């Protein structure tokens, strides 16, 4: 099966949800789990971009959301796009902050590399998402 065979119909959609604790060790765990899932789905197109952007969103949760909570990674793959969302307990929206040695690069990378991205308030926090066309 080739990468283009992953989802053969425009209507076919694969979905997954992963819950992780809001700790620094969740960043590499999230990358590893999502990479394995995308391999299982034969969806490795734009793999490096998706791993980088996922890492940035998860790192933002770890840095800015109170500890002792969990967050959720939601993945949706169709023949047209991969959508990755991170849902956390904070209501603070993501911002394109001043970049510097201490950080501030994450959302700039998401903005530059994703085909689309955004955020949405939810009843118990927010969802930050990006899409990569396949």
C-alpha positions as CSV (number, residue, x, y, z in Angstrom):
1,X,0.0,0.0,0.0
2,X,1.4,3.5,-0.9
3,X,0.8,6.7,1.1
4,X,-1.9,7.7,-1.4
5,X,-3.7,4.5,-0.7
6,X,-4.3,5.4,3.0
7,X,-7.8,6.7,2.5
8,X,-9.2,5.8,-0.9
9,X,-12.5,7.5,-0.9
10,X,-13.1,11.2,-0.3
11,X,-15.8,10.1,2.2
12,X,-13.6,7.7,4.1
13,X,-12.4,9.2,7.4
14,X,-10.2,7.8,10.1
15,X,-10.4,9.2,13.7
16,X,-8.5,8.8,16.9
17,X,-8.3,10.4,20.4
18,X,-5.4,10.2,22.8
19,X,-5.6,11.5,26.4
20,X,-2.3,12.4,28.1
21,X,-1.3,14.1,31.3
22,X,-0.1,17.7,31.2
23,X,3.6,16.9,31.9
24,X,6.8,17.4,29.9
25,X,7.1,13.7,29.3
26,X,3.9,13.8,27.3
27,X,5.6,15.7,24.4
28,X,7.8,12.8,23.2
29,X,5.0,10.3,24.0
30,X,2.5,12.3,21.9
31,X,5.0,12.4,19.0
32,X,5.6,8.6,19.2
33,X,2.0,7.6,19.5
34,X,0.8,9.9,16.7
35,X,3.7,8.8,14.4
36,X,2.8,5.1,15.0
37,X,-0.9,5.9,14.3
38,X,-0.1,7.7,11.1
39,X,2.1,4.8,10.0
40,X,-0.7,2.3,10.8
41,X,-3.0,4.5,8.7
42,X,-0.4,4.7,5.8
43,X,-0.6,8.4,6.2
44,X,3.0,9.5,6.3
45,X,2.7,12.3,3.8
46,X,4.0,15.5,5.4
47,X,5.1,13.4,8.4
48,X,7.8,15.8,9.5
49,X,5.6,18.8,9.4
50,X,2.8,17.1,11.3
51,X,5.3,15.9,14.1
52,X,6.8,19.4,14.4
53,X,3.4,21.1,14.7
54,X,2.0,18.5,17.1
55,X,5.1,19.0,19.3
56,X,4.5,22.8,19.3
57,X,0.9,22.4,20.3
58,X,1.6,19.9,23.0
59,X,4.5,21.9,24.3
60,X,2.2,24.9,24.6
61,X,-0.2,22.9,26.7
62,X,2.7,21.7,29.0
63,X,4.1,25.2,29.4
64,X,0.8,27.2,29.8
65,X,-1.9,24.9,31.3
66,X,-2.0,24.1,35.0
67,X,-0.4,20.8,35.9
68,X,-2.3,17.8,37.2
69,X,-4.7,18.0,34.3
70,X,-5.0,16.1,31.1
71,X,-5.3,17.1,27.5
72,X,-6.6,15.3,24.4
73,X,-5.1,14.9,20.9
74,X,-7.7,14.4,18.2
75,X,-6.7,13.2,14.8
76,X,-8.9,13.1,11.7
77,X,-7.6,11.8,8.4
78,X,-9.4,12.0,5.1
79,X,-8.2,11.6,1.5
80,X,-7.9,15.4,1.4
81,X,-6.3,16.4,4.7
82,X,-5.0,15.5,8.2
83,X,-6.5,17.5,11.0
84,X,-4.7,17.5,14.4
85,X,-6.3,19.2,17.4
86,X,-5.2,19.5,21.0
87,X,-7.9,20.1,23.6
88,X,-6.9,21.4,27.0
89,X,-8.5,22.9,30.1
90,X,-7.3,26.5,29.6
91,X,-9.6,29.1,28.1
92,X,-6.7,31.4,27.1
93,X,-6.5,31.5,23.3
94,X,-3.2,30.8,21.5
95,X,-1.3,33.9,20.5
96,X,1.5,34.7,18.1
97,X,3.7,36.2,20.8
98,X,7.1,37.9,20.5
99,X,9.7,35.4,19.5
100,X,12.9,35.3,21.5
101,X,15.5,33.1,23.1
102,X,13.0,31.9,25.8
103,X,10.4,30.8,23.3
104,X,7.5,32.2,21.4
105,X,8.2,30.4,18.2
106,X,5.5,27.6,18.4
107,X,2.4,29.4,17.0
108,X,4.6,31.2,14.4
109,X,5.6,27.7,13.1
110,X,2.1,26.5,13.1
111,X,1.0,29.6,11.3
112,X,3.8,29.3,8.7
113,X,3.6,25.5,8.0
114,X,0.0,24.5,8.4
115,X,-2.4,24.9,5.5
116,X,-5.0,26.1,8.0
117,X,-5.1,26.5,11.8
118,X,-7.2,28.0,14.5
119,X,-8.7,27.6,17.9
120,X,-12.2,27.3,19.4
121,X,-13.6,27.7,22.8
122,X,-15.1,24.7,24.4
123,X,-17.2,24.3,27.5
124,X,-14.2,23.2,29.6
125,X,-11.3,24.8,27.8
126,X,-10.2,25.2,24.2
127,X,-9.2,23.4,21.1
128,X,-6.2,24.4,19.0
129,X,-6.0,22.7,15.6
130,X,-4.1,22.6,12.4
131,X,-4.7,21.0,9.0
132,X,-2.3,19.7,6.4
133,X,-3.5,18.9,2.9
134,X,-2.6,15.4,1.8
